[in-house]
């Protein structure tokens, strides 16, 4: 009887470990602090960031502090991560604190951030992030987004059916965290689209970008499954032996 219990327990654990894989489930983490500028407290943003970090456990962080200041259209901003602008003006790139309405650093003790300056009357300006290693979670702090200036920011990525997320504005402009998890997905590219840019433009910043992917099950899981199935076969052979 004891042998039978051990066999079932081993097989049950093996099957649970082998087949309890992540499923695609989009979850958004967002919080904003209107009027919060450089050095100000940002409780809502930080709460959303902490919730995202706890759920996603991101394995990469880009704070832009080690990158050279300057403008660019396409640039490697981290290991295996490329940022590409379109419909932008030359101030787009790595900047230091510009001011509340123009985006600013959010890294403690830092000063640099990624600046997004769309062209006047461009309609839609984009920032595309390409990842050599696919991810299923992404988040960052946004600064300077405001509803009084033309431009509505959306995050898009492919997940089989396509996902479009509205980042939103703050009135007055301030600091906000926005992130998402889509566990089990394989995302190689994220695009930010600032739409409806007319005679005015919503200039903003991105900082403390974090992202990652759900770990693949360890080979030990497959080994455990094999052990469980082997024990089941052994049990059946023992039963047949004594039956004969």
Secondary structure, DSSP 8 states (H G I E B T S, - for coil): -HHHHHHHHHHHHHHHHHH------EEEEEEEEET--TT---HHHHHHHHHHHHHH--SEEE-STTS--EE-SEEEEETTEEEEEESB-TT-EEEE--BGGGB---STT--EEEEE-B-TT-EEEEEEEEEEEEESEEEEEEES--TTSS-EEEEEE-SSS-EEEE----SS-EEEEEEEEETT--EEEEEEEEEEE-SS---EEEEEEEEE------HHHHHHHHHHHHHHHHHHHHHHHHH-
